[in-house]
């Protein structure tokens, strides 16, 4: 593979810049997507698109499939990529690829990636008040979708008692003050399976202590 891609310094202010797996995946996609329209087995793959699979991405990046899934989900929920899955492949589209890979940026003119993606960070106000309100409305719409998706992911662990899943979901789906993120989305790393295992362990601990205390009192 030859050629180059344009990487602006604004990426250092990107909301996921300090999340290693997400950064690696996103940069990998920037390097791998088509720079011009091509056909693959009769399927038109446009500029800024890539046909791949979670397995291939996991192998390329030497990450677990779960880590790749989580990173993809974060990028999709944040509005940086679009996913179209079939029984044969997964088509990934980088949103606004042309805007931050256009020839105009070769002159070193500033390109604010946060503006390109219409996203807000905690430290930088990018848009006007009107645009911010529009962005907040967008977040309110998508937070509900993300909450439903997260609930499905939690409750698919049907072997665990419903009450425990419910308390786990209620805690980790609690919204931030600005109603744009759930508690679990503020974590640097979050794998539901591992978190549930810890949650179960914490649920059992008080019961054991309570039982021991009762026995001691009885012995007295």
ZANUSE-677067 format. One record per residue: residue in three letters; x, y, z of N, C-alpha, C in turn. Coordinates in pm, whole numbers, padded with zeros to 5 digits, always signed. Each point is the difference from the previous one (the first is absolute). Example, Ala and Ser with C-alpha at 12.3 -4.5 7.8 and 13.67 -1.06 7.14 Angstrom:
ala+01319-00569+00780-00089+00119+00000+00090+00120+00000;ser-00035+00105-00072+00082+00119+00006-00077+00109+00073;
END
This chain:
unk+00084-00118+00000-00084+00118+00000+00089+00125+00000;unk-00023+00090-00097+00084+00119-00010-00085+00125+00020;unk+00068+00115+00005-00072+00126+00016+00001+00045+00144;unk-00079+00102+00029-00003+00056+00135-00141+00049+00032;unk-00023+00025+00127-00126+00060+00043+00033+00126+00077;unk-00098+00088+00013+00019+00125+00071-00047-00014+00144;unk+00087+00035+00094-00033-00009+00142+00023+00137+00062;unk-00108+00065+00041+00014+00134+00055+00024-00005+00151;unk+00067+00103+00052+00031+00005+00144-00126+00010+00086;unk-00110+00040-00059-00126+00006+00075-00038-00136+00058;unk+00055-00106-00058-00029-00134+00053+00041-00013+00146;unk+00097+00080+00043+00044-00006+00140-00108+00049+00096;unk-00096+00075-00052-00112+00048+00082-00124-00089-00015;unk+00015-00108-00076-00112-00091-00027-00045-00067+00129;unk-00131-00020+00016-00054-00055+00124+00051-00140+00033;unk+00041-00078-00101+00047-00137+00024+00152-00012-00008;unk+00070+00113-00004+00145-00004-00023+00075-00079+00107;unk-00052-00001+00122+00068-00071+00109-00055-00140+00023;unk-00079-00050-00094-00050-00137+00006+00076-00083-00103;unk+00102-00073+00041+00093-00066-00094-00067-00087-00106;unk-00093-00085+00040-00060-00091-00098-00081+00074-00104;unk-00073+00102+00045-00082+00078-00093+00087+00078-00096;unk+00106+00061+00051+00093+00075-00086+00066-00092-00103;unk+00047-00114+00046+00065-00095-00093-00095-00045-00109;unk-00122-00033+00039-00098-00044-00099-00032+00112-00099;unk-00024+00120+00052-00038+00110-00088+00112+00036-00097;unk+00123+00007+00049+00113+00028-00089+00016-00112-00103;unk-00018-00124+00045+00010-00114-00091-00103+00012-00112;unk-00122+00041+00035-00104+00016-00101+00035+00112-00097;unk+00056+00109+00051+00041+00110-00087+00104-00048-00103;unk+00092-00084+00046+00104-00052-00089-00055-00102-00100;unk-00103-00075+00041-00045-00114-00081-00115+00031-00096;unk-00080+00103+00028-00116+00024-00086+00045+00039-00141;unk-00091-00018-00094+00030+00036-00139+00022+00150-00015;unk+00101+00038-00077+00019+00141-00030-00070+00036-00131;unk-00052-00102-00070-00085+00022-00116-00096-00118-00013;unk-00110+00023-00071-00101-00105-00014+00057-00123-00070;unk-00034-00117+00055+00043-00127-00061-00112-00102+00013;unk+00010-00103-00079-00096-00110+00012+00067-00121+00064;unk-00074-00067+00087+00049-00122+00065-00108-00106-00009;unk+00025-00103-00080-00094-00110-00021-00140+00053-00034;unk-00003+00096-00091-00127+00055-00046-00057+00109+00089;unk+00064+00024+00114-00046+00102+00094+00082+00127-00019;unk-00069+00114-00020+00070+00128-00012+00042+00048+00140;unk+00129+00016+00016+00054+00051+00126+00052+00140-00029;unk-00066+00099+00056+00031+00138-00033+00121+00053+00076;unk+00046+00116-00042+00107+00071+00070-00041+00020+00146;unk+00091-00033+00092-00032+00014+00142-00070-00121+00059;unk-00011-00109-00079-00066-00122+00048+00097-00117-00001;unk-00034-00102+00081+00085-00119+00010-00088-00121+00028;unk+00027-00107-00071-00068-00128+00028+00095-00084+00084;unk-00046-00043+00116+00084-00075+00091-00087-00084+00093;unk+00057-00045+00110-00074-00074+00102+00068+00022+00134;unk-00069-00029+00108+00060+00015+00133+00122-00089+00016;unk-00008-00119-00057+00113-00093+00009+00124+00056-00069;unk-00019+00056-00119+00113+00057-00073+00060+00118+00074;unk-00086+00086+00054+00048+00117+00074+00074-00043+00126;unk-00052-00102+00067+00065-00050+00122+00138-00056-00032;unk+00011-00070-00113+00128-00057-00041+00099+00110-00037;unk-00048+00098-00079+00088+00110-00043+00053+00081+00117;unk-00086+00024+00098+00036+00087+00112+00050-00076+00122;unk-00006-00135-00008+00038-00084+00113-00077+00036+00127;unk-00132+00016-00022-00092+00025+00110-00098-00115+00009;unk-00068-00012+00112-00105-00101+00011-00120+00045-00083;unk-00082-00096-00042-00119+00033-00078-00093+00090+00082;unk-00009-00028+00131-00084+00082+00087+00049+00144+00005;unk+00132+00018+00004+00057+00135+00002-00032+00074-00129;unk+00006-00073-00113-00034+00060-00129-00147+00038-00004;unk-00086-00090+00047-00144+00029+00002-00030+00125+00083;unk+00064+00007+00116-00022+00116+00088+00045+00129-00067;unk+00117-00002-00061+00053+00120-00067-00090+00041-00117;unk-00045-00097-00077-00090+00028-00113-00130+00063+00051;unk-00053-00056+00109-00125+00051+00056+00015+00145+00045;unk+00114+00029+00065+00025+00137+00047+00008+00097-00118;unk+00072-00038-00105+00013+00086-00117-00133+00019-00071;unk-00078-00107-00004-00130+00009-00065-00096+00088+00081;unk-00005-00023+00131-00089+00078+00086+00038+00148+00002;unk+00130+00027-00016+00048+00139+00002-00016+00069-00134;unk-00038-00074-00102-00025+00060-00130+00121+00013-00091;unk+00104-00084+00024+00120+00008-00082+00002-00102-00113;unk-00076-00107+00016-00008-00102-00105-00144-00049-00014;unk-00028-00060-00114-00127-00069-00023+00031-00146-00031;unk-00086-00088+00047+00019-00143-00021-00118-00058-00077;unk+00031-00080-00102-00103-00074-00072+00046-00146-00006;unk-00071-00087+00068+00040-00141+00008-00091-00088-00085;unk+00060-00097-00065-00074-00101-00074+00049-00137+00047;unk-00057-00105-00058+00046-00135+00037+00135-00034-00063;unk+00051+00090-00085+00128-00024-00066+00112+00090+00053;unk-00034+00124+00038+00107+00094+00037-00059+00116+00081;unk+00092+00084+00048-00039+00125+00068+00059+00116-00078;unk-00086+00095-00037+00044+00120-00072+00008+00115+00099;unk+00121+00055+00016+00022+00113+00091+00022+00127-00081;unk-00072+00105+00036+00014+00129-00067+00050+00104+00099;unk+00108+00070-00032+00048+00109+00082-00081+00125-00033;unk-00066+00055+00104-00083+00117-00022+00086+00121-00037;unk-00045+00073-00102+00070+00123-00044+00146-00023-00035;unk+00030-00116-00055+00138-00032-00038+00057+00104-00096;unk-00081+00044-00097+00047+00096-00099+00038+00134+00062;unk-00070+00037+00109+00025+00132+00058+00136+00008+00067;unk+00043-00109+00069+00131+00010+00064+00111-00069-00079;unk-00035-00052-00118+00103-00053-00090-00003+00071-00135;unk-00055+00120-00001-00008+00073-00127+00133+00067-00032;unk+00017+00034-00125+00125+00063-00045+00020+00137+00064;unk-00107+00064+00045+00010+00134+00059+00084-00001+00127;unk+00004-00115+00068+00074-00005+00126+00150-00013-00023;unk+00042-00022-00124+00142-00015-00028+00076+00131+00021;unk-00074+00110-00002+00064+00130+00018+00021+00032+00147;unk-00028-00100+00088+00019+00016+00145-00102+00095+00062;unk-00113+00020-00069-00106+00081+00057-00066-00079+00113;unk-00035+00068+00110-00060-00072+00112-00132-00066-00039;unk-00015-00124+00038-00126-00073-00020-00043-00053+00135;unk-00104+00061+00057-00046-00041+00132-00083-00127-00013;unk+00058-00113+00037-00070-00128-00015-00125-00007+00085;unk+00000+00069+00115-00120-00002+00084-00116+00067-00073;unk+00031+00107-00077-00104+00066-00077-00046-00088-00115;unk+00096-00066-00063-00034-00089-00111-00100-00105+00044;unk+00022-00058+00117-00087-00106+00048-00116+00052+00084;unk-00006+00135+00020-00106+00061+00078-00008-00060+00140;unk+00117-00013+00063+00008-00055+00135+00050+00107+00096;unk-00031-00021+00128+00045+00091+00105+00090-00075+00096;unk+00105+00067+00046+00084-00057+00105-00027+00075+00128;unk+00049-00054+00111-00023+00063+00129+00078+00130+00013;unk+00111+00014-00072+00088+00114+00019-00015+00109-00105;unk-00067-00030-00113-00003+00096-00110-00141+00021-00051;unk-00041+00126-00008-00129+00030-00060+00025+00035-00146;unk-00059-00079-00089+00034+00011-00141-00101+00083-00079;unk-00125-00012+00037-00104+00061-00083-00067+00116+00072;unk-00089+00067-00069-00079+00107+00059-00106-00060+00090;unk-00071+00087+00073-00103-00048+00092-00107-00078-00075;unk-00036+00048-00116-00103-00068-00079+00047-00138-00042;unk+00125-00010-00045+00055-00128-00042+00015-00094+00118;unk+00036+00056+00117+00014-00082+00119-00133-00062+00038;unk-00106+00081-00010-00133-00051+00031-00037-00113-00095;unk+00034+00018-00126-00026-00104-00099+00078-00126+00031;unk+00128+00019+00042+00083-00114+00037-00055-00074+00119;unk-00052+00078+00100-00057-00063+00118-00124-00080-00034;unk-00081+00051-00093-00118-00074-00044+00042-00131-00066;unk+00108+00008-00077+00051-00122-00064+00043-00101+00104;unk+00072+00050+00106+00044-00089+00106-00116-00064+00074;unk-00107+00079+00023-00116-00052+00070-00065-00112-00081;unk+00000+00015-00129-00058-00104-00085+00085-00127+00004;unk+00130+00016-00007+00085-00118-00008+00022-00066+00136;unk-00010+00075+00108+00022-00059+00133-00106-00106+00027;unk-00122+00022-00048-00106-00098+00019+00031-00129-00076;unk+00050+00016-00122+00036-00118-00080+00113-00077+00066;unk+00099+00076+00053+00112-00066+00065-00043-00069+00129;unk-00095+00060+00068-00049-00058+00126-00072-00133-00028;unk-00082+00000-00105-00071-00123-00038+00099-00108-00040;unk+00102+00037-00077+00101-00095-00045+00078-00057+00120;unk+00035+00089+00092+00074-00044+00119-00086-00095+00084;unk-00128+00030+00012-00090-00086+00078-00009-00139-00060;unk-00008-00006-00133-00005-00130-00068+00128-00080+00026;unk+00114+00070-00004+00128-00067+00023+00011-00054+00142;unk-00056+00073+00095+00004-00044+00140-00095-00118+00023;unk-00124+00014-00047-00102-00099+00031+00010-00127-00086;unk+00093-00004-00092+00019-00125-00073+00071-00104+00087;unk+00054+00044+00114+00062-00092+00096-00111-00059+00087;unk-00086-00077-00063-00122-00047+00064+00024-00100+00114;unk+00121-00054+00011+00027-00095+00109+00013+00072+00135;unk+00021+00130-00006+00012+00079+00123-00139+00048+00040;unk-00026+00006+00129-00130+00040+00050-00040+00139-00053;unk-00129+00010-00031-00052+00124-00058+00027+00120+00091;unk-00016-00018+00132+00018+00111+00093+00144+00055-00005;unk+00095-00092-00016+00140+00040-00006+00029+00075-00129;unk-00052-00051-00111+00018+00068-00129-00064+00138+00003;unk-00114+00008+00064-00071+00127+00007+00079+00104+00081;unk+00055-00043+00114+00077+00094+00082+00128+00040-00071;unk+00063-00096-00071+00121+00028-00077-00031+00102-00109;unk-00109-00022-00073-00038+00092-00109-00034+00137+00054;unk-00078+00006+00108-00042+00130+00056+00122+00083+00041;unk+00099-00067+00057+00120+00072+00046+00081+00052-00118;unk+00032-00088-00095+00091+00037-00109-00067+00081-00111;unk-00135+00007+00000-00068+00080-00102-00039+00137+00052;unk+00040+00031+00123-00032+00132+00055+00062+00110-00087;unk-00079+00104-00028+00044+00103-00093+00084+00107+00069;unk+00090+00059-00077+00080+00111+00049-00089+00123+00017;unk+00053+00105+00062-00079+00120+00026-00052+00063-00129;unk+00080-00007-00107-00045+00059-00126-00081-00097-00086;unk-00027-00119+00055-00087-00100-00066+00055-00049-00133;unk+00132+00002-00017+00057-00042-00128+00072-00134+00008;unk+00031-00044+00122+00073-00126+00015-00053-00080+00117;unk+00008-00133-00015-00029-00087+00113+00127-00023+00080;unk-00017-00045+00122+00116-00017+00088+00105-00092-00063;unk-00044-00111-00063+00097-00094-00054+00078+00060-00117;unk-00059+00099-00067+00068+00062-00114+00113+00092+00043;unk+00005+00034+00126+00108+00085+00050+00120-00082+00045;unk-00017-00133+00001+00110-00087+00038+00098-00016-00116;unk+00126-00008+00032+00101-00016-00105-00010-00139-00062;unk-00025-00100+00085-00020-00137-00048-00127-00055+00063;unk-00078-00072-00077-00123-00056+00055-00042-00123-00081;unk+00016-00117+00061-00048-00124-00059-00109-00053+00091;unk-00119-00016-00056-00117-00036+00080+00021-00132+00075;unk+00057-00099-00066+00020-00131+00064+00084+00013+00127;unk+00112+00071-00011+00089+00014+00114-00062+00085+00110;unk-00071+00104-00039-00064+00086+00098-00111-00075+00075;unk-00073-00084-00073-00106-00078+00063+00058-00101+00100;unk+00115-00058-00037+00065-00095+00091+00038+00070+00131;unk+00056+00119-00010+00035+00077+00120-00124+00040+00078;unk-00106+00035-00074-00125+00041+00063-00058-00116+00081;unk+00003-00118-00058-00050-00120+00068+00080-00027+00127;unk+00132+00015-00011+00086-00023+00116-00033+00098+00112;unk-00025+00124-00034-00036+00101+00099-00137-00025+00060;unk-00090-00057-00082-00134-00033+00049+00006-00111+00105;unk+00093-00094-00020+00010-00114+00092+00071+00038+00129;unk+00097+00090-00007+00083+00033+00116-00080+00044+00123;unk-00095+00095-00013-00075+00042+00118-00077-00115+00065;unk-00050-00093-00084-00076-00112+00052+00088-00089+00086;unk+00122-00022-00043+00094-00084+00075+00032+00064+00133;unk+00027+00132-00003+00032+00072+00122-00119-00002+00095;unk-00120+00018-00056-00119+00002+00081-00022-00133+00068;unk+00024-00109-00073-00016-00134+00053+00099-00025+00112;unk+00126+00040-00019+00104-00019+00102-00037+00076+00127;unk-00051+00121-00017-00034+00082+00114-00113-00064+00080;unk-00098-00056-00073-00113-00065+00064+00046-00120+00081;unk+00090-00081-00058+00050-00118+00067+00074+00037+00128;unk+00078+00108-00007+00075+00043+00118-00094+00042+00112;unk-00104+00073-00039-00096+00045+00101-00075-00119+00061;unk-00031-00098-00084-00068-00119+00048+00085-00078+00096;unk+00129-00010-00032+00093-00077+00086+00012+00064+00137;unk-00018+00131+00001+00008+00068+00129-00120-00035+00086;
END
